[in-house]
Amino acid sequence: MSNPFRGLPAVARVLEAPAAAAARDRYPPAALTAAVREVLEAARGQLAAGADGGDLSAESLAARVIARLDLESVPRLRTVINATGIVLHTNLGRAPLAEDAARAAYEAGRSYLNLELDLDTGKRGSRLAAVRDGIKVITGAEAATAVNNCAAATVIVLRAIAAGREVVVSRGQLIEIGGGFRIPEIMGVSGATLREVGTTNITRPADYERAIGPNTAALMRVHTSNYRVRGFTKTVGLDELVALGKKHGLPVIDDAGSGQALDLTPFGLPGEPLVSAGIAAGADLVLFSGDKLLGGPQAGLIAGRADLIPRVEADPLMRALRLDKMTLAALEVTLRLYRDPEQARRELPVLRMLTTPLADLRARAEAFALRLRALPGVTADVSDDVAYVGGGSLPDVAVPTVVIAVATTGVSEAEHAARLRVGTPGVVGRVQGGRFLIDLRTVFERQEDELFSALRTASTAPA
Ligand SMILES: *Cc1c(COP(=O)(O)O)cnc(C)c1O
């Protein structure tokens, strides 16, 4: 029997093949040699397993080597086109930043900056100085601080206010945020004891009242930002909770979650409670995310009483949860945009996408579908649909939208979706009811040509 490995070329021959030789200026010799060895090893493995190793010529193997090196040289994290219509897609990084905010992060990243240096006095300053005012302005609070995300904000606030004591929360608000992170567990790591009151659908002021005792440190409301209980329900409003807190001398903590700072009702979006509503209702501390409806970088914003914020900042965990310079730079600029609500709506992609008029979306979709129909074998049908905001925001608000169902003769919708995901750039759409859908609401206009090329490539790829 002939040795199946005998057909495999030597490492040196693969390296001399034109495809490999042409890549010598891009990859160091050691990387090329290592990749050739790995490709040969893989081919040997296939042959040993009795598989057909394919074309084993030096040139073909060299091409595999270069394809492998090219793939490895692209960062794992890369931008994708979000054609799902889901504006806050946690798996796709939630809020895209405003141009100015992204630029601020870029400049902060590539430079030195006055992060903790007061340029006027030459003395040490606080890295949070840049964002405190902005948070105070959008919430109306007298003091503010920020940490890495809203989950971190919950932990540090409860530690600072209630470690070793009890925090009273309604059972109807013990939510799982997503990815397996549950409010009760997050509260657990703070060292505070969760005192659950009421039932899943009904909680009354009397339930809180009964639970309050000498060991109670705070009352907490968690905004059920990713689900709704319907039907026979009763919850205790923040104002009622504040009244209870006043009566018993207890601080009220409001985990507002999605952090909406601009009223979107004029645009037909009922919206989440505004971050200013919590403070206006008398909550002592309000917590919310930076990268949900606020439209900024990942952060956990804490606004509230001037005597409580320093207690939170004095907690040793503050150092472990502190924000980095790029996030702070982007957050400062994001918050500044809110000084002019119309500018915020225009320049923050999350708000712009959410408030895009349906007629504009339809016109864009029709024009784009027309381009797609010119491709051989491609069909593109425009229809009305609904999308959800996502990212733990407005869970029961179906936002009317316009989608394009794209299909290529002989290609299943799942195959279509897969080809687009792995393309360059990657495109993520929605597979729904046996159709592959794209929703231009979440596609930046600057990405339309790239999206078109990606769809063209996917329609012509070999099956
Ligand atoms: C999303 C959410 C959180 C978690 O926020 P992250 O910034 O993702 O940590 C906490 N609480 C509520 C109510 C939320 O909606």
The ligand as a Gaussian input file, in Angstrom:
#p B3LYP/6-31G(d) Opt

LIG

0 1
 C      -30.102000      47.017000      32.001000
 C      -30.443000      47.143000      33.419000
 C      -29.466000      46.967000      34.400000
 C      -28.058000      46.609000      34.043000
 O      -27.450000      47.632000      33.383000
 P      -25.987000      47.415000      32.770000
 O      -25.560000      48.796000      32.453000
 O      -26.157000      46.528000      31.602000
 O      -25.164000      46.795000      33.847000
 C      -29.840000      47.084000      35.708000
 N      -31.095000      47.380000      36.050000
 C      -32.062000      47.566000      35.143000
 C      -33.431000      47.899000      35.592000
 C      -31.758000      47.467000      33.794000
 O      -32.701000      47.657000      32.879000

